[in-house]
Amino acid sequence: MITFDKTTKTYEGGVTAVDGVDFTVEKGNIVVLLGPSGCGKTTLLRMVNRLETISDGKITIDGEDSMSLDQIALRRKIGYVIQSNGLFPNMTIEENVMIVPDLLGWNKKDKRARFNKLMEMIGLSGEKFGKRYPHELSGGQQQRIGVIRALAADPPVMLMDEPFGALDPIIREKIQDEFLQIQREVKKTILFVSHDIDEAIKMGDKIVLLRGGEVMQYDTPSEMLVRPKNEFVREFFGKDRAIKSLSLHRIQDLQEVIGLANVDETIEDTITINVNHDLRNTLSMLLNQEADQVIVIDNDGNKLGAITIDLVQKYLHFEIKAKPTLVQKG
C-alpha cells in the first residue's frame, strides 16, 4: 500500500536524514518506525504526505507516485495524528472532527452520522461532547478526538507521530488498547512513529528499526526479538529481549502449552484477568505482588485456572529452548 523505494532526504548543507530507505507497508497493517533520536523516523513519516520533500527515490501510495498527486488532495486522503493532538481551541469537538468532511463538501446529515459513529467507537457521547471545546476535555479524551478526526473522512492511510507520547502510562496503555480495537474494525494502513520499544512491540504488525536514516531491520516484532539481524538490533532491544517477547504471548498460549495451575479458593487477595491478557503484564502483576493469586477467566467469565510465577518461567524456558536466539548475549 505504501512503498518506499530508495527514499532519501538530504537537507541543505549535505545532512542526510533518510538514506535510501526500502520497505513496503502492506494494506491494513500497522508499521512502527522505531529508533534513537535523530534516526529519521519523523522525517520519513512526513515525506509520505509531503510535509517534507523527497530528495531522491520515491514513495508510492497504492501504486501511485506521491509526487505525481495533487498535494492538497493527497493530504485529504491521509489521516494525520500528532502527539499534541493538534485540536483547534476555538472550534467545538464536532467542528474539529469534521474538518476534512467539511472541506470535502459532505452534507450535514452525513457529517452528524459520521461524528456520532466515531464518538461511539471511542466510548464518548457525541451529544454530550459535540458542543464542548478542547480545553473542557481531559488529555486522554483530547487524544481520542485527535485519532477519530484523522479517521473522519475514512482515509485509507494514517500517519501517527508519537500519538500517545504525552499521556501518562495508565491512560496511554488504555488508549493503545482502544486504538488496536478500532484498528481491528477499520483496518487502516498505518505508519506509526514511536521511541518506545514496548509500544512498538505492542502496536506494530511490523517494525522498521532505523539508525542514521538507514534501515537496520524490517520485520515482525517477534522476529526482531528472537532473530536480531545485527549487533545494533540486538543491543537496541536489550538483554531482556526474552521478557519483552512475553508481551507477544497471551495467557491462552501458556494454557495450551503447559496448562494453568488450580485455583486456590481459600485465597482472598486475588486479581482476575482474561485468558487473552498478555503474559508480560501478568508476570509484572505477580512480581509486584499486586495480589496473592491471579485467576484466569474466559470471555464468559468462567474460571479456567490460575497463573503463578513458576508457570510463566516454565513457559519462558520452553520458548527459549524452542528459539535459542532469545538467549544470545545482548
N, C-alpha and C positions, 0 to 999 in steps of 0.2 A: 504493500500500500504506500509506504514512504521508503524510497530508496536513496541512499547516499552513495554517490559514485565519484570517488577520488575528490570528495568535497574539501575545499581548502579556504581558509580565511587568513589573509595577511594584512596587517594594519600598516599605516604609513610608518616609515622607519624600519620596516622589514621584520616586525614582530609577527610570528606565525602563531595564531591562537588555535587553529584547527588545521591539521596537516594530512591531507589525502585520505580522508575517512571513507571506509566502505562497509556498509551493512544495510539490511532491509528490515523494516518494521512490518511484520505481517498483519493483515487485516484483522481487527478485533483483539489485538494483543496490546499489553502494556509493556513498553520497553523503558527501563530506567537508565538514565545517564548518570554514572557514578564516578567519583574520583576526587583527588585532593583539590584544594583551592587553586584556581588558575589553570585547570587542566583543559578548559574549553567547553565545559558542559553547557552553560547558558548561551554562549556564543553559537554553538551548534544548534541548540533549540531555536534560537531567534532567527537563524538562517532559513528555517522552514517557512515562516510567514513573512520573510524578507524584512524583518526589523534590523537584521544585519545582512549586508550584501555578500554574495559569494565571490571570492577572488578567482577560484578555479574549480574545475569539476562541475558537478550539478546535483540537484535534488529533484527527484520526480515524485509526484503525488498521484497515485492511481494511474501511473503510466504517462502523465503529462509533466513536462519540464516546468518547474515552478517559475522560472524566469520568463516563460512564454505567456503566462497568465496575467490578467489584469490584477494589479496589486491590491486594489480595494476589494474586488470580487474574491480574490484568494483569501484575504483575511476574514471575510464574512463567512467563509466555508470552514474556518478553523477556529475551534474554541480555544480560549487562552486564559489560563488561571495562574495568578502570581501569588507570592507569599503574603503580600499585604492586602489581598482580595480586590483592591482597585475599585471599590464601590464609590459612586459619586455621592458625596454627602448631602447635596441639595436635591437629590431625587429620592422618591419613595422606593421601597423594596421592589414593588411591582414594576415601576418605571426602570429601575436598574436591570432587572432580569429581562425585561422585554426590549432592551436597546436594539439588538440586532433584528428581531422580528419587526420592530418599528421601521428600521431602515429598509427592510425588505418589502414593506407595504402590507403586512398582514392586517386583516380586519380585526375589529375589536373583539368579536366573539371568539375567534381562533386564538387570539392572544390571551384572553382570560382563561380559556380552557387549558392552554398550554401552561400558563402560570400556575394554575391550581394543581395540575398533574405533577409538575416539577416540585412544588412545595410539598405535596403529599409524599413524594419519593424521599424527601429528607426529614419527614416527620414534623413539618410545621404547617400551620393552618394558613392558607392563602388569604382567607377572610380576615383573620386576626392580625397577620403581619404585613399584608399588602400595602397598607397606607402608612406604615411606620417608616422611619428614616434609619439609616445605618447606625447612627450613634445610639439608637434605642435598643440595639441588639447586642448580645454578648459576642466576644471574639469568635467563639466556635460557631455561633449562628451566622455571623457575617461571612465566615469562610465557607459555610454550606451554601450561602447565597451566591458567593463568587463561583462556586462549582456549577450550580444549576444555571447561572447566567451564561456560562460557556456552553451549556447544553441546550439553551433555549431554542435556537433555530435548527436543532438536530444535526449539527455538523458531523461529517464522517471522521474528522481528525480533531484531536485535542492535544494542546501543548500545556504542560503543567510545570511551572518553575518553582520548586520547593513549596508547593501549595499549602502544606501543613506545618511548615517550619517554625512559624511564630506562635504556635499553640503549645500549651503545657502538655506534658506527656500523657496524662489520662485522657484529656479531650482529644488529643492527637490520635491516639490509638482507636478511640471510638469513631472518629470521623474517617480514619483509614478503613475501618471495618464497614462503615456505611457506604463509602465510595466503592469498595470492592463488591458490595451487594448490588449497588446501582449498575456497576460495570457488567455484572453477570446478566443483567436485564438488557442494557443498551448496546453492549459490545462495540464500543468505540475503539478506534486505533489511536493509541496514546503514547506520546513521548513525554517522559516524566523525569525532571531533574531532581536529584537528591544528593545530599552529602552524608546521609545516614545509612550505614550498612544494613542495619536491621530493617529499616523502612524499605530499602531496595530489595532485600530478600523477600519481604512480605508482599510488596506491591507488584513486583516485576514478573511477567512471564519470561522475560529475558533481561539481562543486564549488559550494558556496554561499559566496561571499565576503561577510563581514559587516563593518560598521563602525558603531559606536554602536548596536548592536541592530537595524540595518536591513540588508536585502539589497542589496548593490551590484551583484552579477551572479550569476545561477544558470545554469550552462552546463557543457558538457563541458570538460575541461582544454585540449584543442586550440583550441576556440573562444575561451576566455578568454585564451590566449596570443596567438592570431592576431588576434582581434577584441575587444579590451577595450572595454567599453561607455562608460567614462568615465575621467577623469584619475586617479582614485583606483586603479582596477583596473590601469591602465597602470603607475602608479608602484609599486604593491604587488608586481607580478610582475617589475619591474625592466627595465633596459635590455638585459639578456641574455636576453630572452624567446625569441629565436631559438635560443640554445644550450639553454635549458631545454626547448624543444619537441623537441629531439633525443631526449629520454627517451621520447617517444611513438612513436618510429620504430625499427623493427628493422633489422638488417643486411640482412635479406631485402628490405626496401623499397628500400634503396640498390642492392642487386644487380639488382632488377627495373627500376630507373630508369636507372642509368648503368653497372651491371656492377661486377665486382671486378677487382683487379689480379692479375697472375700471381704464384704462389708462387715465391720465390727459395730453392731448395733448398740453397744454399750458406750461408745464414744460420743460425747455430746458436742464437742467443738469440731464441727465439720464444715467443709465447703463443698457445694455441689456444682459440677460443671458438665457441659455437654460432651458427648463422645467425639464431636468434631473439633473440640478445642485443641490448640497446638501444644506439643509436648514441651517446648521450651518454657512457655509461660506456666505450664503446670509444674515443671521442675522448680521454677522460681518460687511458686507458692509454697512448695514443700520446704525448700531451703530457707525461706524467710519465716518459716513456722507460722504461717497465717492461719493454720488450723491443724488439729491433730490427725485429721483424716480428710482426704479428697475423694468424694463419692462421684462416680461417673453415671450419668443417665443418658438414655436415648432421646430421640425427638418427641416421644410420647410421655416422657417423664419417668420411665421405668428404670429402676436401679440395675446397672449392669455389673458393678463391682467397684473396686477401689484402686487408687494409684498410690504407690509407695516410691520413695527414692530408689530403693533397691531395684524395683521393676524398671524404672527409667534407665538406670545404669546398665542393667542387663540388656535392655533393648539397644542402648547406645553401643555396647560392646559387640552385639550381634551385627549392627550396621558397620562398625569399624572392621570387623572380620570379613564382612561381605565386600567392603570397599576400603582396602588398606591405605589408600592415599589420604584418607582422613587423618592419619596419624603422622604424616610427613612433618618434619620439623619446620615450624613457621618462621 
